[in-house]
Amino acid sequence: MSILLDHQLQEQIPRNTRAFPIAFYCDELATFPYYAGAMHWHPYCEIATAQSGVLDYQVGQHHIRLEAGDSIFVNGNRLHGVRQLSGETPDPMPNIVFSGTVVAPETSTIYQKYIQPVIQCDLLPFIVFRHDHDSCEEVHQLIQDTYCAMREKRDCYELRVQRNISRIFEYIFQNFEAWPKADASPMPLNTQIRMQKMLSYIYQHYADTVTLADIAHAAHISRSEAGRCFHAYLGCSPVEALIQYRLQTAQRLLNETTRTLQEISFACGFHSVSYFSRQFRSMYGYSPGQKHKLGK
């Protein structure tokens, strides 16, 4: 199952999870160029695991290196993305996205006493569970069992998952003071909001004529400040991020449609097929024409 984002980069949890607010994903990296998923956010918690390779999990401005066997808990409303650093085949990277209400209702004592302090802590954007730390052995078992339950969905799997998530929150809560806390100064938080607005604009308007001024205006900041935000988060300029997203979209269209190269080029915001082809070859190492033939 692929992650679906709306125009604000918010991940859309499948409708069939409304009554039981947890979704399971696996093998997503195989669908992304260079095994790198786009930056996005959601109001839910997320747990993901590096199974076979090394992953760079970006949460806000933090880059967390996950070795095979490591897992990460990402708190809600955090801009994040993932990129595989090693291995020629995509890491399966099983992950779950869930609401704290999978454990108990928001009005309950359990939620307010144990869940809310964790998910509302600005100083705790993520927690890493290292595979070689003995203290994390139990939580690793709970995470893997949750993946298994969500994958198989046998009788009473909801109770099994609820029990596991409850025990994971218990583990986080009991060790709350020991978790490394991140810098929560206003600037990083403001920058994240600005990035969400600018990336949202790119994802919504990539097919149009877009300028640096347009991207900056989406966050009500100057062009130079927009550049600083993008370089701090993504290591590239706003225009480079726009071109990368256009090319990623073009690659998907080459796989999924029978449109001509010119139609795909225009649909992705490139008004010159030759320029589109040069940019595509520079990013992927082969021409869109070659990809088009393979796709067919």
N, C-alpha and C positions, 0 to 999 in steps of 0.2 A: 504494500500500500504506500503510495507517495504522499508526502506532505503537501497539503493544499493551502495556499495563502490567499488572503483577500487583498484588496488594494492598499491596505495599511500594514502589510507584512504579517498580519496576525494569522496564525495557523488555525485552520478550520477543523475542529474535531468532528468526525463523522456523526451524523444525526442519530445513528443507532446506538450511540454511547450516552445519550442524554440521561437515560434512566440509571445507567451505571457508568459514571464519568471517568472512563479510562480507555485509552486507545493504544494498541500495540503495533509497532512498525519493525520492519527488518529488511535488509538488502536494499536500502534506499540509496546508498552511495553508488551503486551500480548505475543508477539513472542520472547521475550528475556528471558534467564535464570535469575531468581531472579528479573525480571522486571528491568534489567540494560542493557542499550544500550552501545555498544562499542564506544570508543573514535574515533572521525572522524573529518573531516573538509570539508569545501567547500568555494568557493570564494563569496558565496551569503550571504545575511542577513537571519536571522531566527527569528521567533517569536513563542513561545510555551507557553501553559497555563496549569497549574495544575488545574484539574477540581474537583477531589474528595479527593485526598490524599495529602501527603507531598512528594515532590520530592527534590532530591539533583541534581542540575544542575551544572556540573563542566565545567568551561570555563578556559582553561589554568590551572593555579594552584589555581584558585579561586573556592570555593565550595559555591554555592548560594542555600539557603533553600527556596523553594517555597511552601507556604501554599495554600490550595484550594482557587482558585480565583485569585491567583497571576499569572502574565505573565512576560516573559523575552524576551528582544530583544538581540540577539547575533550578533555581527558584523561579517563580512566576514573574511575568512582566519584564524579562531580561532579554535584550537583544543578543542573539547567539547564532552560531553557525559551526560547521565542522568541516575539516579537510583531512584527507588521508595523506600521511607523510611517507609511508613505506608499503611495500607489497605491490605486485603487478596485478593482483586480482582484488576486487573491492572487498573491504571488510564487511561482514554481515551487519555489524553494529546494531544489535537488537536494542530497542528503546521503548519506553512507555511514557505517555503524556497523560497526566491525570490531575483531577481536582482533589483537594483535601477532603471534600465531601464524600469521597469514596469510603472514607473511614467513618465519618459521622456528620450529621447535619450542622450547618453553620450556627444554629441556635443552641446546640448542645454544649454541655459542660466540657465534654471531651475535645470538641473542636476548639472552643475558646481557650481552653487551658493548655492544650498540647500542640494543636495544629497551627493556630493563628500566630503564636509568637515566632514560629519558624518562618512561615510564608510572608509575614509582614516585616521581617528583619532586613532593613536596607544594607546592613553590614555583612549579610550572608547571601551573596548572589549565587554561590555554588559551594559544593562540598565534594572532595575527591576521595574515593575509597580505593586505596592502592591494593593490588593483588598480593603483594608480599608483606603486608602488615597484618600480623596475627589478630589485632584488635578488630579488623574489618571482616574477618572470616564469616561471622554469622550474617552480617548484612549482605555479603556476596551470595551466600546460599539463598537468602530471602529474595534477592533480585533475580537470580537465575530461576528459582522456582516460580516466580511471578511471570517471567517470560514464558516458561513452559506451560503454565496454566492458561495464559492468554492465547498462546498458539494452539493448544489442543482443545480448549473449551469443553472439557468433560463435565459430567454432572457435578453441580455445586462448585464450579470453578470460581464463581463470584465470591463465595465465602472464603475460599482459599486465598484469592487475591486480596480481599479486604483484610484478612488476617495478616498477610505478609506486609502490606502497606502500613498497617497499624504498627507492626513491630519495627518497621524501618523508621517511622516517625518517632517511635519510642526511643530507638537508638540515637537518633539525631537530637532529640530533646534532652536525653540524659547526658549527652556529651556536648551540650550547647556551648558552654563556656570554653571548651577545649578547641573548638573549630577555629581556624585562622579567620580573622575578620578582614574584609576588604575596606579600602578607603572609600567613604561615602560622602566626600566633599561635594558641594553643589555642582561644580564644573563637570565631572564625569556624568552625573545624572542628567544635567542639561544637555550635554553632548549626545547622550543616548537618545533623548527625546528628539533632538534635531536630526540625528541620523535616521530615526524612524520616519520622520516627516519627509526627508529628502529621498530616502530609498523608496518610500511609498510613492512619491511623485515619479521617480524613474520607472518603477514597475507598472504604474498606471499609464504613463505617457510615452513609453519608449518608442512607440510607432510614430509619434509626432516629431516635428522639428523642436528639439530641446536644446537650450543654451545653458551655460554655466549660471547665468543670471536667473533663469527659470528655476533651476534646482535650488539655488540659494534662497530665492524668494519663497519657496515652499516652507522653509523653516524661519523665514523672516530674519535672515542674517546676511552679512556681506559675502561677496564671492570669495574673498580671501579667508574668511572664517569657515566657509563651506569646505574649502580646500584643506584647511587644518583638520577639520573633523574627519574627512574621508581618509587623509593620510594617517591620522591617529588610529582609526578603526580598521581600515581595509588596506592601507599601504599603497593607495593609488589616488588619483585625482577623481573628482566627480564625473568628469567627461569620460575618463577611462572606465569607471564603473558602469556608466551608461552603455558604452560600446561593448563591454564584457557581457552585460545582460542581454543586449540585442543579439550578440553572437550565440549565447546560450539558447535563446529563444529560437534563433534560426536553425540551430542544430536539431532542436526538438521537432521543428516543422519539417525539416528534411527527412526525419524518420517517420513522421506521422501523416504527411500529406503528399498529394501528387501535384502540388502547385509547381509552377515553373520557378527557376532561380530568380527571375525578375520579380515575380509575384511575392516570393518569400523575402527577397531583398527589401522591397517596398513595405511589406507588412511589418518588418522589423525596424523600420526607420532609416534604412539605407536607400538613398535616392540615386545611387550609382552602383550598378552590378559589379563593375570592375573594382571599385573601392571596397565593396562588401567582400568580394572574393579575396582581395589582398589581406584584409583584416582577418578573415576566416582562416586563411592559410597560415597567417602569422600566429594565431592562437592555437590552432589544432594540428598544424603540420601537414595538412592536405587541403585540397580545394573543395569548395561546396559542391562542385560538379561531381567529384569523385564520391563524396558522401551521398549525393542524390542517387547515383547509380547503385551504390551499395544498399541504400534504403529501399529501392525498388526491388 
